[in-house]
Amino acid sequence: DQQTGLLTLIDCRVGLILTLEDRQQVHVFSTDSPERVEFSSTTNIGSEISCGIQDPSPRVVVTFRPGPAGSEFRGVPVKVEFIED
C-alpha cells in the first residue's frame, strides 16, 4: 500500500515512527527495524534527513505493509520517497 502526504515528524527514539499529514488526516507508520526502511528521492531534496520535526515538511510517498487490526499505527514503512510538489 502507499500513502502520499507531508512528512511532519521523524521520531527515532524507539525504532522509527513517521507522521504524515494528508488533507486533515494524520497517518502514523512505525517499525522496530529502521535500517530496513529505504529512503529515496526523485529530485535533490537539498538537505540531510534528520530525526525530529520536519520544517518545512517535505512531500513524500510512503510504501508500507498494513498494520494489524486494532493497531494504533497505519502500518510498517518499507520505503519513503521524497517527491516534488
Long-range contacts (C-beta under 8 A, 24 or more apart in sequence): 1-63, 1-64, 1-65, 1-66, 1-75, 2-61, 2-62, 2-63, 2-64, 3-27, 3-29, 3-61, 3-62, 3-64, 3-74, 4-59, 4-60, 4-61, 4-62, 4-83, 5-59, 5-60, 5-62, 6-57, 6-58, 6-59, 6-60, 7-54, 7-57, 7-58, 7-59, 7-60, 7-62, 7-80, 8-53, 8-54, 8-57, 9-52, 9-53, 9-54, 10-49, 10-50, 10-51, 10-52, 10-54, 11-51, 11-52, 12-51, 16-77, 17-73, 18-62, 18-77, 18-80, 20-60, 20-62, 21-57, 27-62, 27-74, 28-72, 28-73, 28-74, 29-62, 29-64, 29-73, 29-74, 29-75, 29-76, 29-77, 30-67, 30-73, 30-76, 30-77, 31-76, 31-77, 36-78, 37-77, 37-78, 37-79, 37-80, 38-78, 38-79, 38-80, 39-79, 39-80, 39-81, 39-82, 40-79, 40-80, 40-81, 40-82, 41-81, 41-82, 41-83, 42-81, 42-82, 42-83, 42-84, 43-82, 43-83, 43-84, 45-82, 58-82, 59-83, 59-84, 59-85
